[in-house]
Amino acid sequence: MKHNLTLVVLNAEQIARARKANGRRTRITHALICGPYGQMFGTEKECLRHFVAWDPDHRIEFAPGQLQTPFADLFDRAVRTIAYPITDYRTTADLAKRLMEASGATPRMVPSARGLFGRLFAEN
């Protein structure tokens, strides 16, 4: 079952609740709701960057002549709204990873800093 990718302009009460849940020092004006996979809260610029990239109508060229949509199998459409009932105001920390796992894509393996330093010290 597919869900909507929803970009929400938060009202003053939602902003206060999101700041309380995510830390007072964060700037929050928008939310990106990704169905049952989670959500993120941030500025318009932060949320819009992901909204555009994850839009099911947006195509990304992975190789010359090969256009793909990263999460087309997860989302029906991308929607912008100013009214959305939010129940959980915490940002999902590993949202991109959850979306990749749900779509069957494997995330790139990036060595952790601990693993990288361990290899460097082991070589010396």
MDTraj code that builds the backbone (N, CA, C; nanometers):
import mdtraj as md
import numpy as np

residues = "MET LYS HIS ASN LEU THR LEU VAL VAL LEU ASN ALA GLU GLN ILE ALA ARG ALA ARG LYS ALA ASN GLY ARG ARG THR ARG ILE THR HIS ALA LEU ILE CYS GLY PRO TYR GLY GLN MET PHE GLY THR GLU LYS GLU CYS LEU ARG HIS PHE VAL ALA TRP ASP PRO ASP HIS ARG ILE GLU PHE ALA PRO GLY GLN LEU GLN THR PRO PHE ALA ASP LEU PHE ASP ARG ALA VAL ARG THR ILE ALA TYR PRO ILE THR ASP TYR ARG THR THR ALA ASP LEU ALA LYS ARG LEU MET GLU ALA SER GLY ALA THR PRO ARG MET VAL PRO SER ALA ARG GLY LEU PHE GLY ARG LEU PHE ALA GLU ASN".split()
xyz = np.array([
    [0.0840, -0.1184, 0.0000],
    [0.0000, 0.0000, 0.0000],
    [0.0881, 0.1240, 0.0000],
    [0.0592, 0.2143, -0.0908],
    [0.1366, 0.3368, -0.1003],
    [0.0744, 0.4461, -0.0149],
    [0.1563, 0.5435, 0.0205],
    [0.1138, 0.6545, 0.1043],
    [0.1508, 0.7854, 0.0360],
    [0.1011, 0.8955, 0.0897],
    [0.1374, 1.0276, 0.0400],
    [0.2636, 1.0762, 0.1085],
    [0.3461, 1.1467, 0.0340],
    [0.4600, 1.2198, 0.0882],
    [0.4073, 1.3610, 0.1103],
    [0.4010, 1.4047, 0.2364],
    [0.3315, 1.5292, 0.2690],
    [0.4252, 1.6324, 0.3301],
    [0.4327, 1.7488, 0.2669],
    [0.5072, 1.8623, 0.3202],
    [0.4069, 1.9524, 0.3901],
    [0.4269, 1.9756, 0.5199],
    [0.3310, 2.0497, 0.6010],
    [0.3927, 2.1804, 0.6492],
    [0.3200, 2.2906, 0.6285],
    [0.3568, 2.4182, 0.6887],
    [0.2921, 2.4173, 0.8272],
    [0.3746, 2.4212, 0.9302],
    [0.3237, 2.4091, 1.0666],
    [0.2660, 2.5400, 1.1183],
    [0.1637, 2.5284, 1.2026],
    [0.1099, 2.6477, 1.2683],
    [0.1883, 2.6712, 1.3976],
    [0.1603, 2.7791, 1.4684],
    [0.2377, 2.8176, 1.5873],
    [0.2340, 2.7107, 1.6957],
    [0.1189, 2.6486, 1.7175],
    [0.1085, 2.5439, 1.8200],
    [0.1909, 2.4210, 1.7818],
    [0.1862, 2.3815, 1.6551],
    [0.2641, 2.2665, 1.6090],
    [0.4135, 2.2944, 1.6164],
    [0.4540, 2.4161, 1.5850],
    [0.5956, 2.4538, 1.5937],
    [0.6428, 2.4420, 1.7378],
    [0.5628, 2.4915, 1.8320],
    [0.5998, 2.4837, 1.9739],
    [0.6124, 2.3381, 2.0191],
    [0.5196, 2.2533, 1.9783],
    [0.5248, 2.1120, 2.0174],
    [0.6438, 2.0407, 1.9541],
    [0.6736, 2.0735, 1.8292],
    [0.7875, 2.0124, 1.7601],
    [0.9195, 2.0579, 1.8218],
    [0.9294, 2.1844, 1.8583],
    [1.0517, 2.2341, 1.9219],
    [1.0708, 2.1700, 2.0579],
    [0.9625, 2.1495, 2.1307],
    [0.9709, 2.0843, 2.2609],
    [1.0193, 1.9400, 2.2464],
    [0.9724, 1.8702, 2.1445],
    [1.0091, 1.7303, 2.1233],
    [1.1487, 1.7137, 2.0635],
    [1.1944, 1.8112, 1.9845],
    [1.3214, 1.7968, 1.9128],
    [1.4331, 1.8863, 1.9641],
    [1.4055, 1.9662, 2.0628],
    [1.5086, 2.0553, 2.1154],
    [1.4778, 2.1991, 2.0829],
    [1.4902, 2.2833, 2.1796],
    [1.4535, 2.4241, 2.1644],
    [1.5428, 2.4988, 2.0661],
    [1.6648, 2.4537, 2.0466],
    [1.7576, 2.5277, 1.9628],
    [1.7355, 2.5031, 1.8142],
    [1.6519, 2.4062, 1.7791],
    [1.6271, 2.3789, 1.6384],
    [1.5263, 2.4769, 1.5804],
    [1.5502, 2.5136, 1.4556],
    [1.4565, 2.6003, 1.3841],
    [1.3582, 2.5101, 1.3121],
    [1.2336, 2.5222, 1.3458],
    [1.1309, 2.4364, 1.2872],
    [1.0173, 2.5230, 1.2357],
    [0.9848, 2.5042, 1.1078],
    [0.8705, 2.5713, 1.0473],
    [0.7863, 2.4740, 0.9657],
    [0.8466, 2.3622, 0.9263],
    [0.7811, 2.2667, 0.8385],
    [0.8019, 2.1240, 0.8891],
    [0.7203, 2.0342, 0.8349],
    [0.7339, 1.8911, 0.8621],
    [0.7210, 1.8166, 0.7301],
    [0.7919, 1.7061, 0.7192],
    [0.7802, 1.6173, 0.6044],
    [0.7316, 1.4837, 0.6582],
    [0.6093, 1.4477, 0.6259],
    [0.5467, 1.3260, 0.6762],
    [0.5585, 1.2186, 0.5691],
    [0.6185, 1.1062, 0.6052],
    [0.6433, 0.9978, 0.5104],
    [0.5616, 0.8734, 0.5452],
    [0.4354, 0.8932, 0.5715],
    [0.3473, 0.7807, 0.6026],
    [0.3918, 0.7079, 0.7279],
    [0.3854, 0.5746, 0.7288],
    [0.4214, 0.4978, 0.8482],
    [0.5727, 0.4873, 0.8703],
    [0.6522, 0.5400, 0.7780],
    [0.7976, 0.5276, 0.7873],
    [0.8593, 0.6306, 0.8807],
    [0.7890, 0.7407, 0.9036],
    [0.8397, 0.8423, 0.9949],
    [0.8192, 0.9823, 0.9413],
    [0.8832, 1.0769, 1.0079],
    [0.8704, 1.2172, 0.9708],
    [0.9956, 1.2927, 1.0100],
    [1.0083, 1.4099, 0.9504],
    [1.1177, 1.4985, 0.9884],
    [1.0628, 1.6387, 1.0052],
    [1.1243, 1.7133, 1.0951],
    [1.0864, 1.8511, 1.1231],
    [1.2081, 1.9385, 1.1001],
    [1.1856, 2.0553, 1.0409],
    [1.2957, 2.1471, 1.0163],
    [1.2478, 2.2713, 0.9459],
    [1.3414, 2.3398, 0.8842],
    [1.3070, 2.4610, 0.8098],
    [1.2458, 2.4212, 0.6757],
    [1.1904, 2.5182, 0.6074],
    [1.1323, 2.4910, 0.4757],
    [1.2389, 2.4372, 0.3815],
    [1.3567, 2.4961, 0.3851],
    [1.4651, 2.4557, 0.2960],
    [1.5058, 2.3098, 0.3213],
    [1.5200, 2.2712, 0.4474],
    [1.5591, 2.1344, 0.4812],
    [1.4540, 2.0331, 0.4362],
    [1.3301, 2.0608, 0.4669],
    [1.2222, 1.9677, 0.4325],
    [1.1976, 1.9631, 0.2820],
    [1.2059, 2.0783, 0.2161],
    [1.1808, 2.0848, 0.0728],
    [1.2865, 2.0077, -0.0062],
    [1.4096, 2.0085, 0.0408],
    [1.5165, 1.9344, -0.0264],
    [1.4811, 1.7856, -0.0345],
    [1.4334, 1.7280, 0.0753],
    [1.3949, 1.5870, 0.0762],
    [1.2638, 1.5651, 0.0016],
    [1.1702, 1.6572, 0.0160],
    [1.0410, 1.6475, -0.0503],
    [1.0577, 1.6369, -0.2019],
    [1.1425, 1.7206, -0.2574],
    [1.1662, 1.7194, -0.4020],
    [1.2371, 1.5911, -0.4441],
    [1.3376, 1.5504, -0.3699],
    [1.4141, 1.4311, -0.4068],
    [1.3319, 1.3028, -0.3946],
    [1.2412, 1.2965, -0.2975],
    [1.1632, 1.1755, -0.2746],
    [1.0285, 1.1772, -0.3443],
    [0.9951, 1.2857, -0.4137],
    [0.8693, 1.2971, -0.4874],
    [0.8606, 1.1835, -0.5892],
    [0.7495, 1.1091, -0.5933],
    [0.7392, 0.9975, -0.6875],
    [0.7410, 1.0402, -0.8341],
    [0.7189, 1.1678, -0.8642],
    [0.7254, 1.2163, -1.0018],
    [0.8636, 1.2674, -1.0396],
    [0.9545, 1.2751, -0.9440],
    [1.0897, 1.3265, -0.9672],
    [1.1803, 1.2118, -1.0133],
    [1.2514, 1.2323, -1.1214],
    [1.3420, 1.1296, -1.1750],
    [1.4870, 1.1713, -1.1511],
    [1.5684, 1.0751, -1.1090],
    [1.7102, 1.0991, -1.0856],
    [1.7890, 1.0118, -1.1816],
    [1.8902, 1.0679, -1.2457],
    [1.9715, 0.9920, -1.3393],
    [2.0830, 0.9213, -1.2621],
    [2.0702, 0.7882, -1.2479],
    [2.1690, 0.7087, -1.1751],
    [2.2870, 0.6718, -1.2641],
    [2.2605, 0.6538, -1.3899],
    [2.3640, 0.6252, -1.4891],
    [2.3192, 0.6925, -1.6187],
    [2.4108, 0.7141, -1.7134],
    [2.3708, 0.7802, -1.8380],
    [2.2518, 0.7092, -1.9039],
    [2.1443, 0.7839, -1.9184],
    [2.0245, 0.7302, -1.9807],
    [1.9338, 0.6501, -1.8889],
    [1.9725, 0.6298, -1.7635],
    [1.8915, 0.5530, -1.6693],
    [1.8306, 0.6470, -1.5666],
    [1.7020, 0.6722, -1.5809],
    [1.6301, 0.7568, -1.4868],
    [1.5493, 0.6686, -1.3932],
    [1.5580, 0.6982, -1.2652],
    [1.4843, 0.6214, -1.1661],
    [1.4227, 0.7153, -1.0643],
    [1.3193, 0.6661, -1.0005],
    [1.2560, 0.7369, -0.8905],
    [1.2891, 0.6593, -0.7643],
    [1.3569, 0.7219, -0.6670],
    [1.4048, 0.6467, -0.5513],
    [1.2962, 0.5725, -0.4730],
    [1.1844, 0.6370, -0.4429],
    [1.0843, 0.5743, -0.3571],
    [0.9458, 0.5726, -0.4218],
    [0.9405, 0.5497, -0.5530],
    [0.8124, 0.5481, -0.6247],
    [0.7225, 0.4356, -0.5761],
    [0.7805, 0.3272, -0.5267],
    [0.6996, 0.2150, -0.4787],
    [0.6425, 0.2402, -0.3391],
    [0.6865, 0.3461, -0.2714],
    [0.6374, 0.3776, -0.1372],
    [0.5321, 0.4875, -0.1361],
    [0.5433, 0.5827, -0.2286],
    [0.4559, 0.6999, -0.2264],
    [0.3740, 0.7118, -0.3543],
    [0.2444, 0.7409, -0.3379],
    [0.1558, 0.7648, -0.4523],
    [0.1825, 0.9014, -0.5135],
    [0.1851, 1.0010, -0.4260],
    [0.2012, 1.1375, -0.4742],
    [0.2608, 1.2244, -0.3649],
    [0.3081, 1.3405, -0.4062],
    [0.3634, 1.4387, -0.3132],
    [0.2602, 1.5493, -0.2954],
    [0.2325, 1.5827, -0.1698],
    [0.1273, 1.6784, -0.1367],
    [0.1837, 1.7874, -0.0461],
    [0.1434, 1.9121, -0.0701],
    [0.1767, 2.0240, 0.0183],
    [0.0483, 2.0683, 0.0884],
    [0.0576, 2.0951, 0.2185],
    [-0.0616, 2.1347, 0.2919],
    [-0.0265, 2.2269, 0.4081],
    [-0.1270, 2.2971, 0.4568],
    [-0.1084, 2.3827, 0.5746],
    [-0.1844, 2.3275, 0.6939],
    [-0.2597, 2.2196, 0.6738],
    [-0.3357, 2.1587, 0.7829],
    [-0.3160, 2.0081, 0.7794],
    [-0.2506, 1.9550, 0.8820],
    [-0.2270, 1.8113, 0.8898],
    [-0.2247, 1.7720, 1.0374],
    [-0.3007, 1.6693, 1.0752],
    [-0.3008, 1.6272, 1.2159],
    [-0.1764, 1.5439, 1.2467],
    [-0.0889, 1.5970, 1.3287],
    [0.0351, 1.5284, 1.3654],
    [0.0204, 1.4759, 1.5077],
    [0.0540, 1.3489, 1.5280],
    [0.0432, 1.2902, 1.6616],
    [0.1794, 1.2769, 1.7293],
    [0.2834, 1.2485, 1.6508],
    [0.4181, 1.2323, 1.7058],
    [0.5060, 1.3445, 1.6501],
    [0.5616, 1.4255, 1.7376],
    [0.6402, 1.5409, 1.6948],
    [0.7904, 1.5179, 1.6975],
    [0.8327, 1.3951, 1.7178],
    [0.9764, 1.3664, 1.7156],
    [1.0219, 1.3321, 1.5747],
    [1.1372, 1.3855, 1.5351],
    [1.1946, 1.3537, 1.4053],
    [1.2462, 1.2107, 1.4078],
    [1.2173, 1.1365, 1.3033],
    [1.2686, 1.0009, 1.2884],
    [1.4144, 1.0123, 1.2460],
    [1.5040, 0.9692, 1.3317],
    [1.6469, 0.9901, 1.3094],
    [1.6983, 0.9185, 1.1846],
    [1.6539, 0.7996, 1.1600],
    [1.7041, 0.7204, 1.0477],
    [1.6001, 0.7080, 0.9367],
    [1.5357, 0.8175, 0.9035],
    [1.4254, 0.8161, 0.8081],
    [1.4694, 0.7691, 0.6699],
    [1.5786, 0.8220, 0.6184],
    [1.6251, 0.7819, 0.4851],
    [1.6581, 0.6326, 0.4823],
    [1.7184, 0.5831, 0.5876],
    [1.7518, 0.4405, 0.5948],
    [1.6252, 0.3557, 0.5977],
    [1.5254, 0.3989, 0.6725],
    [1.3978, 0.3265, 0.6776],
    [1.3323, 0.3214, 0.5403],
    [1.3355, 0.4332, 0.4693],
    [1.2765, 0.4374, 0.3363],
    [1.3521, 0.3464, 0.2397],
    [1.4824, 0.3453, 0.2499],
    [1.5620, 0.2584, 0.1637],
    [1.5329, 0.1110, 0.1915],
    [1.5231, 0.0755, 0.3176],
    [1.4932, -0.0630, 0.3525],
    [1.3535, -0.1020, 0.3061],
    [1.2573, -0.0131, 0.3223],
    [1.1201, -0.0417, 0.2821],
    [1.1065, -0.0559, 0.1306],
    [1.1870, 0.0180, 0.0562],
    [1.1799, 0.0116, -0.0896],
    [1.2663, -0.0997, -0.1478],
    [1.3464, -0.1637, -0.0636],
    [1.4317, -0.2724, -0.1110],
    [1.5678, -0.2269, -0.1595],
    [1.5956, -0.0990, -0.1512],
    [1.7273, -0.0476, -0.1899],
    [1.8243, -0.0697, -0.0754],
    [1.9480, -0.0942, -0.1076],
    [2.0473, -0.1124, -0.0023],
    [2.1268, 0.0158, 0.0134],
    [2.1426, 0.0634, 0.1365],
    [2.2210, 0.1858, 0.1563],
    [2.3675, 0.1613, 0.1272],
    [2.4350, 0.2673, 0.0831],
    [2.5784, 0.2564, 0.0586],
    [2.6499, 0.2266, 0.1898],
    [2.7459, 0.1419, 0.1830],
    [2.8217, 0.1077, 0.3028],
    [2.9302, 0.2133, 0.3234],
    [2.9157, 0.2900, 0.4251],
    [3.0118, 0.3935, 0.4603],
    [3.0767, 0.3508, 0.5919],
    [3.2094, 0.3409, 0.5945],
    [3.2726, 0.2988, 0.7186],
    [3.2532, 0.4024, 0.8281],
    [3.2337, 0.3538, 0.9481],
    [3.2192, 0.4451, 1.0605],
    [3.3551, 0.5046, 1.0942],
    [3.3541, 0.6163, 1.1667],
    [3.4800, 0.6789, 1.2078],
    [3.5598, 0.5839, 1.2955],
    [3.4904, 0.5095, 1.3794],
    [3.5583, 0.4142, 1.4668],
    [3.6290, 0.3055, 1.3850],
    [3.5596, 0.2546, 1.2838],
    [3.6194, 0.1528, 1.1979],
    [3.7348, 0.2071, 1.1166],
    [3.7222, 0.3290, 1.0666],
    [3.8272, 0.3913, 0.9878],
    [3.9518, 0.4150, 1.0719],
    [3.9351, 0.4708, 1.1931],
    [4.0494, 0.4940, 1.2801],
    [4.1106, 0.3627, 1.3272],
    [4.0279, 0.2629, 1.3486],
    [4.0799, 0.1317, 1.3892],
    [4.1715, 0.0743, 1.2826],
    [4.1329, 0.0878, 1.1539],
    [4.2182, 0.0391, 1.0460],
    [4.3468, 0.1192, 1.0353],
    [4.3360, 0.2512, 1.0547],
    [4.4554, 0.3365, 1.0454],
    [4.5554, 0.3001, 1.1553],
    [4.5065, 0.2819, 1.2778],
    [4.5961, 0.2484, 1.3883],
    [4.6505, 0.1070, 1.3764],
    [4.5748, 0.0161, 1.3183],
    [4.6195, -0.1221, 1.3027],
    [4.7315, -0.1315, 1.2008],
    [4.7314, -0.0429, 1.1012],
    [4.8344, -0.0456, 0.9969],
    [4.9672, 0.0060, 1.0497],
    [4.9653, 0.0910, 1.1498],
    [5.0900, 0.1511, 1.2015],
    [5.1529, 0.0680, 1.3088],
])
top = md.Topology()
chain = top.add_chain()
for i, resn in enumerate(residues, 1):
    res = top.add_residue(resn, chain, resSeq=i)
    for name in ("N", "CA", "C"):
        top.add_atom(name, md.element.get_by_symbol(name[0]), res)
traj = md.Trajectory(xyz[None], top)
